Amino acid sequence: LQFPEQLNCASELLDKAVDERGWGERLCLQGSGIRWTYRQLREQADRIAHVLVQDMGLVPGNRVLLRGPNHPMAVACWFGVMKAGGIAVATMPLLRAKELKTMIEIAQVSHALCDGTLAADLLEAAAASLQLRQIRCYRQEGEGGLEALMARHDAPFCNVATAADDTCILAFTSGTTGIPKATMHFHRDVMAICACWPPHVLKAQADDVFMGSPPLGFTFGLGGLVLFPMSIGASTALLEKAAPPQLLEGLQQYGGTVLFTAPTNYRVLAQQGEAISATRLRKCVSAGEALPAATRALWKQATGIELIDGIGATELLHIFISADEKAARPGATGKAIPGYRAEVVDEDGRVLPPGEVGKLRVKGPTGCRYLNDARQAVYVKDGWNYTGDAYAMDADGYFHYHARTDDMIISAGYNIAAPEVEEALMTHPAVAECGATGVPDEERGQIVKACVVLRPGFAAGPELVKALQEHVKATVAPYKYPRAVVFVEALPRTQTGKLQRFRLKELG
Ligand code: 3UK
């Protein structure tokens, strides 16, 4: 991949779409009652860039916090920041003042654009921090809103000439362990992810309608719901709320053809197989968490659609191991996608032979650069990014997920990967969702504890505990069976849809 020295991803993805590719009058974005063509989105983004520079005093390199549900204005704001040469610091809608304040301090945020419906926590965080001085809200009641300022600027905005390796995104990791880290991504990284996975694996077309659940503050959502459709002239329908019922409704209402969501949502939506089959949906992408073979089979059976699995990470911006529908192998995530290399290594960084489980490391056009964080040296060595996952590669180059390296349970000297126990449980008809973790045990050091959400019609009780334990023993090595089983209403998850295994320890 070669990029010119000067590159602005807004020029590439938005201005050129209108001025050079002739997509100006095509539908680009819809949602919340809005329908914008590429030209209309560009006009909104231009106005926002003017507001940032002329009314809010932004200079290139300033960090701009973005906060809001998935809505066309959130996309216009993102492009406005790119055009003005700012750095977008996208945040998850559910974060509260305390977490926002930490991010403002780590990322040295000076400006913010915020959806009026979520302003209270941001204003509280801003009042408690020294850095954030300029905030404008859109979709808010009363005076002084962003739209009123935008209305005063209607000249085209001449994009700031950024270098290909100027930072344009600061993305925070989910912080499942400790304080979140900010990862830095360049304008060329944005273009690189559009050139790697979408054309080689997704293979969507200009008439596709992209939809999904990940927030735009999560790079899975930014790529899947904004950058990828726009790089091919397709359109996106954004949902402010995207739990399974709204996803199904959205697919029906907007005629969505490409869906991005996490395995847990595919398991729930599979219960509506007929309704899904009656929509225009044709491509389904699963990421964020390991996809059990049982979920792949369930979805295929319910809808006839083969899932496209892909592992991505905030550190690498997007997906780096994946397989298209034809190349998909149950139980494997896929192969390193064109442009990326992936290896499984031991503790000393020696490449392991096929079949052996070790640490996954990845090298490609995007890579991890933590902002001012000593943990950089732990996660990146010789240009290899260590993702924190335990994987094995088979003789054909397919990568098989085992666990997060911190989700290994050590019980009586055995190494047990929590997801392996979960997969075994998931094949039992009573189990809708489950999570496994290690809890302290005097005799064995740790024992496996499973938290189980039952399907309707199954009753919790000692007989079912016994049946589930026997089922695991009959499915995988018997020592992996959960010695503790508790039944719960729902599993604790992050806003990115990931199971919070450490929180399972307290349940039940
Ligand atoms: C796990 C997976 C197995 C894995 C992400 C697509 O999830 C994303 O980024 P995060 O930084 O988390 C990264 C970690 O999540 N994971 C993600 N996908 C899979 N494990 N199979 C998968 N298919 O532990 C990884 O290290 O939140 C996903 C695109 C962009 C993203 N940021």
Boltz pocket constraint, residues with backbone or C-beta under 6 A from the ligand:
constraints:
  - pocket:
      binder: B
      contacts: [[A, 173], [A, 174], [A, 218], [A, 219], [A, 220], [A, 221], [A, 286], [A, 287], [A, 288], [A, 289], [A, 290], [A, 291], [A, 309], [A, 310], [A, 311], [A, 312], [A, 313], [A, 314], [A, 315], [A, 317], [A, 318], [A, 319], [A, 321], [A, 333], [A, 387], [A, 388], [A, 389], [A, 401], [A, 404], [A, 496]]
      max_distance: 6.0
